[in-house]
């Protein structure tokens, strides 16, 4: 199987860099945009058919959910990079061990997060000073979403495995199908069955488990270089060690970032449910600007992983610069769109004028900062793909270290909600500046030489 044409169809180590990177990135970009529709659908439905408080309840739950899933997302990223490197180096046995280990870790961590999250949802929301008028709905939504954890993790890990082997198309197709399912179920549960916030949570749960089943079936039956071997699902020590080495820094980064976001959310909660709802809308709308650039960041991670595995350093560097130019163009276009017509998108979520005014002010301030975020995402993804996962972890944590005090002294102390957005700008700028400096001055290039000597 390893030598079949289908097994090498995702090879990014040969051919035109622009063409290969573009064709690989497009499904990831589309997938990120479709993924954003999951959250957007929930917010649009509850904002228009329930209330602005219900919209705030969904928004207040998001940082808690992110925190619990953060470590796994880092590990799934590490698994995807390992699979890309093994695929690029044509190391079939190591590739298969990595796939089996990745799925075993998914099932273990998913089960643990489900139990802990479901048990402590309300307590965490209380600690975050969630306003009393949205606490009950926030608890309902968050508790149900935690039961979707295993399905969500299986899909994300499975998608990482497919992308590591060069296939970014099928994860997109499954995501589109299940996103449409989510929207349909949102409408049925909320409008027809009047289930409120619980309805959109159940719609998400069902859709995520459907995406998990489809992804596992594709890996198992799609004729790839490796597949899920159900009877051999166990943790291989070597694969586990490499996944931890590549993914744990990203996991720690995501966890620290999520904890910081929970703290910032607690600051935000002090401005009341209108600001929480507005901030939730901004995160949904700006996601359509950010997600294309995040998709390119994910694509360059696989590209760099495969080419570093094949010891092609010059091709690696050219690919990184190509990706930077791509996000620069996208970011500038998106900034113009958000400044000129962004306010029109805001009205899709609510008709509350106080909420819309806050959202408009925040979105206009942040519009062009997403270009800087995109460059940081590309550089961070490239360094992870090269095996230098500690660098983006450190730069992200330093960005977070800037965000929290800026939020406190420019938002909480003067009671000015714009300080929350100033803090976000500070974090984006610090992270991007530092990761770019590491790209030019760091020792990530030595990873290729070390891997070549080890083979």
Steps between C-alpha positions, in 0.01 A plus 500: 500500500781741584629493142166534325426818303226597741739479791718773347223719361547755778876544446594867544874447455495522119357735238404868494500648852232758423272246335552226760460734796197674351318180408572352843405819686171568321309210661646599838389860452156388391491256790586771752230725360244219511615415853433860599142448383453249783534777759341763280190290447451456875543872563281617212216267596497581872562871438204531262257239630569496876659818641818708526551348846499153341759625251712622792459163673646317200786753480581476871535121473755507220821574700425217745450250219821623334698452819403137540569415137826696476742227604348252258517744212871536562550125506294452185720759332807307615354176364429664166856632475646159590283333238604758240867443580468120485302529178760731344783268611305190378530329841200268477524319835546824694210652308264218598610509864440875508144459369413230755654695786323821399159334507566331832595832659187658351268249666674527838521880516153548354342286769684680780407847372135399457469387862683796654332759282148372555550484877647846552338718232294713738780544752740626231246748368443632852875545554509701177234734644246414232202738543208346690252566217687266263652249745228235466505504118882504494511195727246311287683574177846421635398174670352358180794617289741310724321175413592572137872505588586148382332554162671835454840356591469199272416727208788740573754223548374312196519815290857558620591145400350543153675834451828349617467251216423784259119478482323822597194441278304235688512678838349800323222297341407343833507839669271653237252214535495513879486880510187488285364236736576729794314795347196285418491354850542847653189617320300189587594491868468875565217614274282191472570333834568820701801347679689830533871493577485124564379449144806651334725303735333169410522589131875551536541172690321291236688666215839452660449130558387464138822666381704266723341187354551618141865591559587166660335311217694700242836434664422131532360446150668769289811310391752727672855418605365418848159436650334454837576147625227451759649183648839667538389822664762556764761758597831435325778639721704649218199658329368629832836657581517674163139619515566645844822663382328658200159562651541564872650848455204590280265343755654700783480809282132443426419424863678811624333705230160360592556564871599853412186532288292381796660774711437758228143367471458558872610861437250519213220363715530808717363710211170310499313274261483758217880508475522120529253466213685762292838338560353164402375651172843651427668160547255346255530769233876544523532124479421523130804727464726296725407147390642524145834603649481227764441253216819611329680470833381139529596430139853632543543280807435188291708638211797569728458166679516303176788700352703495820438125513638482146791730600407772247586818689505739201154387392382538859611864522347587162172346611497706819553826313226404253261445789590837656416679175170313480386606849621855442274532198203336670541706815504833318191413297313379807595814690345718231185287500460518879552878505259573216217247530572312823207668676260330259612155619444596863126540450467135406545416870279748684294818463599636841648846436718512817655164407551605137674825597753321720562236235552760227755693706700188577494361148618823338791525743614143437444484122858527373661334801393162364769533232763499774327203662512310169874553459551375854286194425710412195829538682373304798364221279827485308707468817273222630531319169878527529486339844586822686170508690639671810561831321137575406396389848735751662407788268129435550539493877691828489217647294257380764722649770456836327125455449391448860655813660397715203143373538502570872651849490326622183161333550432402860661794681346779287189286429546545125394200293726605210793398721407135432573562132818697574623197693429269207699731271795491740502120512481463120785745443732352763446141382551578130812709560668236715422199280629686194823578686535131586451404136790720397728444800402162648647152453196337337698429181715255694201266535534388141867414544432311823222297340715424196782367719255285699359325193 
